[in-house]
Amino acid sequence: GTPRGKVIDWKTPADYGGFGGDEFAKVSPQKLCPVALTAGGLRLFESDVILSYVADKYAPLLENDCRGPTVEARALSALLVRVHDMYISGTNCSQPQ
């Protein structure tokens, strides 16, 4: 098995030469975050897709399911991710850079 803490190898765009770098473009052709690369070579984009993958893939390792226990809780979680992606970190963000 995989030891706890070693399941996911977290990296940032800086590990690939930064957002504008050629190496990061190989990982994320859109040059955007988040992006996830699996050990099997699957490349995933978009927060909700990545979170769903991680929740499904690693559920057996968790003591408690990381998703909400009710339909309402899961809907609120999905809403939180969507608001983050669209209005906090996305192109619709109105905060100065």
PDB file as gemmi writes it, atoms N, CA and C in Angstrom:
CRYST1    1.000    1.000    1.000  90.00  90.00  90.00 P 1                      
ATOM      1  N   GLY A   1       0.818  -1.204   0.000  1.00  0.00           N  
ATOM      2  CA  GLY A   1       0.000   0.000   0.000  1.00  0.00           C  
ATOM      3  C   GLY A   1       0.846   1.244   0.000  1.00  0.00           C  
ATOM      4  N   THR A   2       0.157   2.340  -0.101  1.00  0.00           N  
ATOM      5  CA  THR A   2       0.812   3.644  -0.108  1.00  0.00           C  
ATOM      6  C   THR A   2       0.784   4.227   1.298  1.00  0.00           C  
ATOM      7  N   PRO A   3       1.933   4.641   1.830  1.00  0.00           N  
ATOM      8  CA  PRO A   3       1.941   5.220   3.169  1.00  0.00           C  
ATOM      9  C   PRO A   3       1.172   6.542   3.203  1.00  0.00           C  
ATOM     10  N   ARG A   4       0.535   6.821   4.341  1.00  0.00           N  
ATOM     11  CA  ARG A   4      -0.189   8.087   4.489  1.00  0.00           C  
ATOM     12  C   ARG A   4       0.759   9.249   4.230  1.00  0.00           C  
ATOM     13  N   GLY A   5       0.235  10.292   3.580  1.00  0.00           N  
ATOM     14  CA  GLY A   5       1.047  11.465   3.300  1.00  0.00           C  
ATOM     15  C   GLY A   5       1.820  11.358   1.997  1.00  0.00           C  
ATOM     16  N   LYS A   6       1.842  10.203   1.391  1.00  0.00           N  
ATOM     17  CA  LYS A   6       2.595  10.021   0.151  1.00  0.00           C  
ATOM     18  C   LYS A   6       1.676   9.666  -1.012  1.00  0.00           C  
ATOM     19  N   VAL A   7       0.380   9.859  -0.840  1.00  0.00           N  
ATOM     20  CA  VAL A   7      -0.577   9.489  -1.873  1.00  0.00           C  
ATOM     21  C   VAL A   7      -0.538  10.465  -3.042  1.00  0.00           C  
ATOM     22  N   ILE A   8      -0.414  11.753  -2.718  1.00  0.00           N  
ATOM     23  CA  ILE A   8      -0.427  12.786  -3.748  1.00  0.00           C  
ATOM     24  C   ILE A   8       0.877  13.569  -3.680  1.00  0.00           C  
ATOM     25  N   ASP A   9       1.510  13.750  -4.819  1.00  0.00           N  
ATOM     26  CA  ASP A   9       2.728  14.540  -4.919  1.00  0.00           C  
ATOM     27  C   ASP A   9       2.328  15.927  -5.421  1.00  0.00           C  
ATOM     28  N   TRP A  10       2.188  16.882  -4.509  1.00  0.00           N  
ATOM     29  CA  TRP A  10       1.726  18.221  -4.861  1.00  0.00           C  
ATOM     30  C   TRP A  10       2.854  19.015  -5.498  1.00  0.00           C  
ATOM     31  N   LYS A  11       2.523  19.712  -6.574  1.00  0.00           N  
ATOM     32  CA  LYS A  11       3.479  20.598  -7.234  1.00  0.00           C  
ATOM     33  C   LYS A  11       2.772  21.883  -7.604  1.00  0.00           C  
ATOM     34  N   THR A  12       3.550  22.912  -7.828  1.00  0.00           N  
ATOM     35  CA  THR A  12       3.009  24.204  -8.245  1.00  0.00           C  
ATOM     36  C   THR A  12       3.523  24.520  -9.646  1.00  0.00           C  
ATOM     37  N   PRO A  13       2.952  25.514 -10.304  1.00  0.00           N  
ATOM     38  CA  PRO A  13       3.473  25.906 -11.617  1.00  0.00           C  
ATOM     39  C   PRO A  13       4.964  26.229 -11.586  1.00  0.00           C  
ATOM     40  N   ALA A  14       5.450  26.729 -10.454  1.00  0.00           N  
ATOM     41  CA  ALA A  14       6.885  27.045 -10.336  1.00  0.00           C  
ATOM     42  C   ALA A  14       7.756  25.810 -10.530  1.00  0.00           C  
ATOM     43  N   ASP A  15       7.228  24.638 -10.169  1.00  0.00           N  
ATOM     44  CA  ASP A  15       7.982  23.395 -10.364  1.00  0.00           C  
ATOM     45  C   ASP A  15       8.154  23.062 -11.846  1.00  0.00           C  
ATOM     46  N   TYR A  16       7.378  23.722 -12.683  1.00  0.00           N  
ATOM     47  CA  TYR A  16       7.432  23.494 -14.134  1.00  0.00           C  
ATOM     48  C   TYR A  16       7.870  24.750 -14.874  1.00  0.00           C  
ATOM     49  N   GLY A  17       8.559  25.651 -14.199  1.00  0.00           N  
ATOM     50  CA  GLY A  17       9.067  26.846 -14.851  1.00  0.00           C  
ATOM     51  C   GLY A  17       8.106  28.023 -14.847  1.00  0.00           C  
ATOM     52  N   GLY A  18       7.022  27.947 -14.111  1.00  0.00           N  
ATOM     53  CA  GLY A  18       6.073  29.053 -14.016  1.00  0.00           C  
ATOM     54  C   GLY A  18       4.959  28.948 -15.045  1.00  0.00           C  
ATOM     55  N   PHE A  19       3.951  29.797 -14.872  1.00  0.00           N  
ATOM     56  CA  PHE A  19       2.777  29.760 -15.740  1.00  0.00           C  
ATOM     57  C   PHE A  19       3.114  29.921 -17.217  1.00  0.00           C  
ATOM     58  N   GLY A  20       4.089  30.733 -17.539  1.00  0.00           N  
ATOM     59  CA  GLY A  20       4.414  30.992 -18.937  1.00  0.00           C  
ATOM     60  C   GLY A  20       5.413  30.017 -19.541  1.00  0.00           C  
ATOM     61  N   GLY A  21       5.927  29.106 -18.733  1.00  0.00           N  
ATOM     62  CA  GLY A  21       6.981  28.224 -19.202  1.00  0.00           C  
ATOM     63  C   GLY A  21       6.494  27.101 -20.106  1.00  0.00           C  
ATOM     64  N   ASP A  22       7.379  26.631 -20.955  1.00  0.00           N  
ATOM     65  CA  ASP A  22       7.062  25.536 -21.873  1.00  0.00           C  
ATOM     66  C   ASP A  22       6.749  24.237 -21.134  1.00  0.00           C  
ATOM     67  N   GLU A  23       7.438  23.974 -20.022  1.00  0.00           N  
ATOM     68  CA  GLU A  23       7.187  22.750 -19.256  1.00  0.00           C  
ATOM     69  C   GLU A  23       5.787  22.765 -18.655  1.00  0.00           C  
ATOM     70  N   PHE A  24       5.358  23.930 -18.152  1.00  0.00           N  
ATOM     71  CA  PHE A  24       4.010  24.013 -17.594  1.00  0.00           C  
ATOM     72  C   PHE A  24       2.958  23.858 -18.694  1.00  0.00           C  
ATOM     73  N   ALA A  25       3.251  24.353 -19.875  1.00  0.00           N  
ATOM     74  CA  ALA A  25       2.315  24.201 -20.999  1.00  0.00           C  
ATOM     75  C   ALA A  25       2.126  22.727 -21.363  1.00  0.00           C  
ATOM     76  N   LYS A  26       3.151  21.899 -21.138  1.00  0.00           N  
ATOM     77  CA  LYS A  26       3.011  20.455 -21.382  1.00  0.00           C  
ATOM     78  C   LYS A  26       2.063  19.827 -20.361  1.00  0.00           C  
ATOM     79  N   VAL A  27       2.058  20.356 -19.154  1.00  0.00           N  
ATOM     80  CA  VAL A  27       1.188  19.851 -18.096  1.00  0.00           C  
ATOM     81  C   VAL A  27      -0.220  20.418 -18.259  1.00  0.00           C  
ATOM     82  N   SER A  28      -0.287  21.713 -18.542  1.00  0.00           N  
ATOM     83  CA  SER A  28      -1.566  22.411 -18.665  1.00  0.00           C  
ATOM     84  C   SER A  28      -1.560  23.237 -19.945  1.00  0.00           C  
ATOM     85  N   PRO A  29      -2.053  22.685 -21.045  1.00  0.00           N  
ATOM     86  CA  PRO A  29      -2.021  23.412 -22.319  1.00  0.00           C  
ATOM     87  C   PRO A  29      -2.711  24.776 -22.254  1.00  0.00           C  
ATOM     88  N   GLN A  30      -3.686  24.926 -21.356  1.00  0.00           N  
ATOM     89  CA  GLN A  30      -4.358  26.215 -21.185  1.00  0.00           C  
ATOM     90  C   GLN A  30      -3.542  27.150 -20.292  1.00  0.00           C  
ATOM     91  N   LYS A  31      -2.497  26.615 -19.707  1.00  0.00           N  
ATOM     92  CA  LYS A  31      -1.631  27.346 -18.772  1.00  0.00           C  
ATOM     93  C   LYS A  31      -2.438  27.918 -17.615  1.00  0.00           C  
ATOM     94  N   LEU A  32      -3.368  27.120 -17.106  1.00  0.00           N  
ATOM     95  CA  LEU A  32      -4.212  27.511 -15.990  1.00  0.00           C  
ATOM     96  C   LEU A  32      -4.117  26.495 -14.874  1.00  0.00           C  
ATOM     97  N   CYS A  33      -4.452  26.917 -13.676  1.00  0.00           N  
ATOM     98  CA  CYS A  33      -4.559  26.027 -12.522  1.00  0.00           C  
ATOM     99  C   CYS A  33      -6.013  25.990 -12.103  1.00  0.00           C  
ATOM    100  N   PRO A  34      -6.460  24.929 -11.532  1.00  0.00           N  
ATOM    101  CA  PRO A  34      -5.683  23.750 -11.178  1.00  0.00           C  
ATOM    102  C   PRO A  34      -5.624  22.745 -12.318  1.00  0.00           C  
ATOM    103  N   VAL A  35      -4.627  21.902 -12.242  1.00  0.00           N  
ATOM    104  CA  VAL A  35      -4.486  20.763 -13.134  1.00  0.00           C  
ATOM    105  C   VAL A  35      -3.930  19.622 -12.296  1.00  0.00           C  
ATOM    106  N   ALA A  36      -4.366  18.424 -12.584  1.00  0.00           N  
ATOM    107  CA  ALA A  36      -3.874  17.259 -11.846  1.00  0.00           C  
ATOM    108  C   ALA A  36      -3.395  16.212 -12.836  1.00  0.00           C  
ATOM    109  N   LEU A  37      -2.238  15.660 -12.550  1.00  0.00           N  
ATOM    110  CA  LEU A  37      -1.686  14.558 -13.336  1.00  0.00           C  
ATOM    111  C   LEU A  37      -1.695  13.325 -12.450  1.00  0.00           C  
ATOM    112  N   THR A  38      -2.333  12.274 -12.898  1.00  0.00           N  
ATOM    113  CA  THR A  38      -2.366  11.050 -12.098  1.00  0.00           C  
ATOM    114  C   THR A  38      -1.136  10.203 -12.390  1.00  0.00           C  
ATOM    115  N   ALA A  39      -0.893   9.236 -11.532  1.00  0.00           N  
ATOM    116  CA  ALA A  39       0.234   8.326 -11.732  1.00  0.00           C  
ATOM    117  C   ALA A  39       0.098   7.566 -13.039  1.00  0.00           C  
ATOM    118  N   GLY A  40      -1.138   7.365 -13.496  1.00  0.00           N  
ATOM    119  CA  GLY A  40      -1.384   6.664 -14.752  1.00  0.00           C  
ATOM    120  C   GLY A  40      -1.339   7.559 -15.975  1.00  0.00           C  
ATOM    121  N   GLY A  41      -1.053   8.859 -15.781  1.00  0.00           N  
ATOM    122  CA  GLY A  41      -0.920   9.769 -16.908  1.00  0.00           C  
ATOM    123  C   GLY A  41      -2.187  10.525 -17.283  1.00  0.00           C  
ATOM    124  N   LEU A  42      -3.259  10.337 -16.522  1.00  0.00           N  
ATOM    125  CA  LEU A  42      -4.496  11.068 -16.783  1.00  0.00           C  
ATOM    126  C   LEU A  42      -4.307  12.523 -16.378  1.00  0.00           C  
ATOM    127  N   ARG A  43      -4.697  13.447 -17.244  1.00  0.00           N  
ATOM    128  CA  ARG A  43      -4.583  14.878 -16.972  1.00  0.00           C  
ATOM    129  C   ARG A  43      -5.986  15.425 -16.772  1.00  0.00           C  
ATOM    130  N   LEU A  44      -6.216  16.040 -15.622  1.00  0.00           N  
ATOM    131  CA  LEU A  44      -7.536  16.553 -15.285  1.00  0.00           C  
ATOM    132  C   LEU A  44      -7.481  18.059 -15.051  1.00  0.00           C  
ATOM    133  N   PHE A  45      -8.510  18.759 -15.514  1.00  0.00           N  
ATOM    134  CA  PHE A  45      -8.634  20.204 -15.319  1.00  0.00           C  
ATOM    135  C   PHE A  45      -9.918  20.486 -14.554  1.00  0.00           C  
ATOM    136  N   GLU A  46     -10.021  21.663 -14.005  1.00  0.00           N  
ATOM    137  CA  GLU A  46     -11.209  22.148 -13.289  1.00  0.00           C  
ATOM    138  C   GLU A  46     -11.290  21.569 -11.879  1.00  0.00           C  
ATOM    139  N   SER A  47     -11.492  22.460 -10.929  1.00  0.00           N  
ATOM    140  CA  SER A  47     -11.504  22.088  -9.514  1.00  0.00           C  
ATOM    141  C   SER A  47     -12.487  20.978  -9.194  1.00  0.00           C  
ATOM    142  N   ASP A  48     -13.728  21.107  -9.678  1.00  0.00           N  
ATOM    143  CA  ASP A  48     -14.734  20.115  -9.309  1.00  0.00           C  
ATOM    144  C   ASP A  48     -14.422  18.739  -9.870  1.00  0.00           C  
ATOM    145  N   VAL A  49     -13.822  18.694 -11.046  1.00  0.00           N  
ATOM    146  CA  VAL A  49     -13.438  17.412 -11.638  1.00  0.00           C  
ATOM    147  C   VAL A  49     -12.309  16.773 -10.825  1.00  0.00           C  
ATOM    148  N   ILE A  50     -11.331  17.570 -10.459  1.00  0.00           N  
ATOM    149  CA  ILE A  50     -10.199  17.069  -9.680  1.00  0.00           C  
ATOM    150  C   ILE A  50     -10.663  16.608  -8.298  1.00  0.00           C  
ATOM    151  N   LEU A  51     -11.493  17.408  -7.649  1.00  0.00           N  
ATOM    152  CA  LEU A  51     -11.978  17.036  -6.323  1.00  0.00           C  
ATOM    153  C   LEU A  51     -12.796  15.750  -6.366  1.00  0.00           C  
ATOM    154  N   SER A  52     -13.628  15.597  -7.377  1.00  0.00           N  
ATOM    155  CA  SER A  52     -14.419  14.364  -7.505  1.00  0.00           C  
ATOM    156  C   SER A  52     -13.520  13.159  -7.732  1.00  0.00           C  
ATOM    157  N   TYR A  53     -12.503  13.323  -8.565  1.00  0.00           N  
ATOM    158  CA  TYR A  53     -11.559  12.234  -8.816  1.00  0.00           C  
ATOM    159  C   TYR A  53     -10.852  11.819  -7.522  1.00  0.00           C  
ATOM    160  N   VAL A  54     -10.327  12.804  -6.788  1.00  0.00           N  
ATOM    161  CA  VAL A  54      -9.603  12.508  -5.553  1.00  0.00           C  
ATOM    162  C   VAL A  54     -10.530  11.838  -4.540  1.00  0.00           C  
ATOM    163  N   ALA A  55     -11.762  12.353  -4.419  1.00  0.00           N  
ATOM    164  CA  ALA A  55     -12.723  11.774  -3.468  1.00  0.00           C  
ATOM    165  C   ALA A  55     -13.041  10.327  -3.820  1.00  0.00           C  
ATOM    166  N   ASP A  56     -13.218  10.037  -5.111  1.00  0.00           N  
ATOM    167  CA  ASP A  56     -13.510   8.664  -5.531  1.00  0.00           C  
ATOM    168  C   ASP A  56     -12.288   7.753  -5.397  1.00  0.00           C  
ATOM    169  N   LYS A  57     -11.166   8.243  -5.869  1.00  0.00           N  
ATOM    170  CA  LYS A  57      -9.953   7.425  -5.907  1.00  0.00           C  
ATOM    171  C   LYS A  57      -9.454   7.043  -4.513  1.00  0.00           C  
ATOM    172  N   TYR A  58      -9.484   7.993  -3.585  1.00  0.00           N  
ATOM    173  CA  TYR A  58      -8.869   7.766  -2.284  1.00  0.00           C  
ATOM    174  C   TYR A  58      -9.865   7.557  -1.152  1.00  0.00           C  
ATOM    175  N   ALA A  59     -11.145   7.397  -1.469  1.00  0.00           N  
ATOM    176  CA  ALA A  59     -12.158   7.154  -0.440  1.00  0.00           C  
ATOM    177  C   ALA A  59     -11.797   5.980   0.472  1.00  0.00           C  
ATOM    178  N   PRO A  60     -11.239   4.883  -0.056  1.00  0.00           N  
ATOM    179  CA  PRO A  60     -10.907   3.762   0.833  1.00  0.00           C  
ATOM    180  C   PRO A  60      -9.851   4.094   1.897  1.00  0.00           C  
ATOM    181  N   LEU A  61      -9.066   5.145   1.670  1.00  0.00           N  
ATOM    182  CA  LEU A  61      -8.023   5.520   2.627  1.00  0.00           C  
ATOM    183  C   LEU A  61      -8.531   6.443   3.723  1.00  0.00           C  
ATOM    184  N   LEU A  62      -9.748   6.965   3.550  1.00  0.00           N  
ATOM    185  CA  LEU A  62     -10.281   7.950   4.485  1.00  0.00           C  
ATOM    186  C   LEU A  62     -11.091   7.284   5.597  1.00  0.00           C  
ATOM    187  N   GLU A  63     -10.980   7.838   6.775  1.00  0.00           N  
ATOM    188  CA  GLU A  63     -11.809   7.356   7.876  1.00  0.00           C  
ATOM    189  C   GLU A  63     -13.245   7.808   7.679  1.00  0.00           C  
ATOM    190  N   ASN A  64     -13.427   9.005   7.145  1.00  0.00           N  
ATOM    191  CA  ASN A  64     -14.747   9.567   6.885  1.00  0.00           C  
ATOM    192  C   ASN A  64     -14.793  10.047   5.438  1.00  0.00           C  
ATOM    193  N   ASP A  65     -15.925   9.889   4.811  1.00  0.00           N  
ATOM    194  CA  ASP A  65     -16.099  10.370   3.442  1.00  0.00           C  
ATOM    195  C   ASP A  65     -15.895  11.884   3.417  1.00  0.00           C  
ATOM    196  N   CYS A  66     -15.138  12.356   2.476  1.00  0.00           N  
ATOM    197  CA  CYS A  66     -14.841  13.785   2.415  1.00  0.00           C  
ATOM    198  C   CYS A  66     -15.956  14.591   1.748  1.00  0.00           C  
ATOM    199  N   ARG A  67     -16.976  13.929   1.262  1.00  0.00           N  
ATOM    200  CA  ARG A  67     -18.112  14.632   0.683  1.00  0.00           C  
ATOM    201  C   ARG A  67     -19.193  14.788   1.747  1.00  0.00           C  
ATOM    202  N   GLY A  68     -20.077  15.715   1.515  1.00  0.00           N  
ATOM    203  CA  GLY A  68     -21.163  15.932   2.461  1.00  0.00           C  
ATOM    204  C   GLY A  68     -22.041  14.699   2.605  1.00  0.00           C  
ATOM    205  N   PRO A  69     -22.606  14.503   3.785  1.00  0.00           N  
ATOM    206  CA  PRO A  69     -23.420  13.317   4.031  1.00  0.00           C  
ATOM    207  C   PRO A  69     -24.829  13.401   3.427  1.00  0.00           C  
ATOM    208  N   THR A  70     -25.220  14.607   2.983  1.00  0.00           N  
ATOM    209  CA  THR A  70     -26.561  14.772   2.411  1.00  0.00           C  
ATOM    210  C   THR A  70     -26.473  15.405   1.033  1.00  0.00           C  
ATOM    211  N   VAL A  71     -27.565  15.302   0.294  1.00  0.00           N  
ATOM    212  CA  VAL A  71     -27.632  15.943  -1.023  1.00  0.00           C  
ATOM    213  C   VAL A  71     -27.439  17.451  -0.874  1.00  0.00           C  
ATOM    214  N   GLU A  72     -28.020  18.035   0.156  1.00  0.00           N  
ATOM    215  CA  GLU A  72     -27.896  19.477   0.376  1.00  0.00           C  
ATOM    216  C   GLU A  72     -26.446  19.879   0.662  1.00  0.00           C  
ATOM    217  N   ALA A  73     -25.764  19.116   1.491  1.00  0.00           N  
ATOM    218  CA  ALA A  73     -24.369  19.421   1.814  1.00  0.00           C  
ATOM    219  C   ALA A  73     -23.483  19.292   0.577  1.00  0.00           C  
ATOM    220  N   ARG A  74     -23.724  18.284  -0.236  1.00  0.00           N  
ATOM    221  CA  ARG A  74     -22.941  18.116  -1.466  1.00  0.00           C  
ATOM    222  C   ARG A  74     -23.223  19.247  -2.445  1.00  0.00           C  
ATOM    223  N   ALA A  75     -24.479  19.709  -2.515  1.00  0.00           N  
ATOM    224  CA  ALA A  75     -24.817  20.825  -3.396  1.00  0.00           C  
ATOM    225  C   ALA A  75     -24.125  22.105  -2.941  1.00  0.00           C  
ATOM    226  N   LEU A  76     -24.106  22.354  -1.638  1.00  0.00           N  
ATOM    227  CA  LEU A  76     -23.414  23.543  -1.127  1.00  0.00           C  
ATOM    228  C   LEU A  76     -21.914  23.470  -1.388  1.00  0.00           C  
ATOM    229  N   SER A  77     -21.353  22.292  -1.274  1.00  0.00           N  
ATOM    230  CA  SER A  77     -19.932  22.105  -1.568  1.00  0.00           C  
ATOM    231  C   SER A  77     -19.645  22.406  -3.039  1.00  0.00           C  
ATOM    232  N   ALA A  78     -20.494  21.900  -3.923  1.00  0.00           N  
ATOM    233  CA  ALA A  78     -20.326  22.157  -5.361  1.00  0.00           C  
ATOM    234  C   ALA A  78     -20.474  23.649  -5.657  1.00  0.00           C  
ATOM    235  N   LEU A  79     -21.404  24.303  -4.974  1.00  0.00           N  
ATOM    236  CA  LEU A  79     -21.590  25.743  -5.162  1.00  0.00           C  
ATOM    237  C   LEU A  79     -20.351  26.510  -4.727  1.00  0.00           C  
ATOM    238  N   LEU A  80     -19.774  26.130  -3.598  1.00  0.00           N  
ATOM    239  CA  LEU A  80     -18.565  26.783  -3.106  1.00  0.00           C  
ATOM    240  C   LEU A  80     -17.425  26.670  -4.123  1.00  0.00           C  
ATOM    241  N   VAL A  81     -17.241  25.496  -4.678  1.00  0.00           N  
ATOM    242  CA  VAL A  81     -16.185  25.302  -5.679  1.00  0.00           C  
ATOM    243  C   VAL A  81     -16.462  26.162  -6.917  1.00  0.00           C  
ATOM    244  N   ARG A  82     -17.709  26.169  -7.358  1.00  0.00           N  
ATOM    245  CA  ARG A  82     -18.056  26.944  -8.560  1.00  0.00           C  
ATOM    246  C   ARG A  82     -17.841  28.439  -8.352  1.00  0.00           C  
ATOM    247  N   VAL A  83     -18.274  28.965  -7.193  1.00  0.00           N  
ATOM    248  CA  VAL A  83     -18.079  30.394  -6.898  1.00  0.00           C  
ATOM    249  C   VAL A  83     -16.590  30.714  -6.864  1.00  0.00           C  
ATOM    250  N   HIS A  84     -15.805  29.840  -6.232  1.00  0.00           N  
ATOM    251  CA  HIS A  84     -14.359  30.059  -6.207  1.00  0.00           C  
ATOM    252  C   HIS A  84     -13.787  30.120  -7.624  1.00  0.00           C  
ATOM    253  N   ASP A  85     -14.124  29.130  -8.425  1.00  0.00           N  
ATOM    254  CA  ASP A  85     -13.554  29.059  -9.770  1.00  0.00           C  
ATOM    255  C   ASP A  85     -13.979  30.223 -10.653  1.00  0.00           C  
ATOM    256  N   MET A  86     -15.216  30.659 -10.525  1.00  0.00           N  
ATOM    257  CA  MET A  86     -15.721  31.699 -11.421  1.00  0.00           C  
ATOM    258  C   MET A  86     -15.428  33.113 -10.940  1.00  0.00           C  
ATOM    259  N   TYR A  87     -15.514  33.362  -9.634  1.00  0.00           N  
ATOM    260  CA  TYR A  87     -15.475  34.736  -9.157  1.00  0.00           C  
ATOM    261  C   TYR A  87     -14.287  35.093  -8.283  1.00  0.00           C  
ATOM    262  N   ILE A  88     -13.618  34.118  -7.725  1.00  0.00           N  
ATOM    263  CA  ILE A  88     -12.484  34.416  -6.858  1.00  0.00           C  
ATOM    264  C   ILE A  88     -11.165  34.235  -7.594  1.00  0.00           C  
ATOM    265  N   SER A  89     -11.011  33.115  -8.299  1.00  0.00           N  
ATOM    266  CA  SER A  89      -9.729  32.857  -8.965  1.00  0.00           C  
ATOM    267  C   SER A  89      -9.825  32.888 -10.481  1.00  0.00           C  
ATOM    268  N   GLY A  90     -11.011  33.016 -11.026  1.00  0.00           N  
ATOM    269  CA  GLY A  90     -11.184  32.941 -12.468  1.00  0.00           C  
ATOM    270  C   GLY A  90     -11.045  34.292 -13.150  1.00  0.00           C  
ATOM    271  N   THR A  91     -11.326  34.287 -14.440  1.00  0.00           N  
ATOM    272  CA  THR A  91     -11.206  35.512 -15.235  1.00  0.00           C  
ATOM    273  C   THR A  91     -12.245  36.555 -14.882  1.00  0.00           C  
ATOM    274  N   ASN A  92     -13.311  36.160 -14.160  1.00  0.00           N  
ATOM    275  CA  ASN A  92     -14.324  37.114 -13.738  1.00  0.00           C  
ATOM    276  C   ASN A  92     -13.987  37.807 -12.435  1.00  0.00           C  
ATOM    277  N   CYS A  93     -12.833  37.491 -11.877  1.00  0.00           N  
ATOM    278  CA  CYS A  93     -12.411  38.094 -10.617  1.00  0.00           C  
ATOM    279  C   CYS A  93     -12.227  39.591 -10.810  1.00  0.00           C  
ATOM    280  N   SER A  94     -12.826  40.377  -9.926  1.00  0.00           N  
ATOM    281  CA  SER A  94     -12.772  41.838 -10.075  1.00  0.00           C  
ATOM    282  C   SER A  94     -11.681  42.471  -9.226  1.00  0.00           C  
ATOM    283  N   GLN A  95     -10.929  41.684  -8.490  1.00  0.00           N  
ATOM    284  CA  GLN A  95      -9.871  42.230  -7.655  1.00  0.00           C  
ATOM    285  C   GLN A  95      -8.651  42.581  -8.495  1.00  0.00           C  
ATOM    286  N   PRO A  96      -7.974  43.689  -8.159  1.00  0.00           N  
ATOM    287  CA  PRO A  96      -6.748  44.038  -8.908  1.00  0.00           C  
ATOM    288  C   PRO A  96      -5.675  42.981  -8.742  1.00  0.00           C  
ATOM    289  N   GLN A  97      -4.902  42.810  -9.763  1.00  0.00           N  
ATOM    290  CA  GLN A  97      -3.826  41.813  -9.732  1.00  0.00           C  
ATOM    291  C   GLN A  97      -2.628  42.322  -9.003  1.00  0.00           C  
TER     292      GLN A  97                                                      
END                                                                             
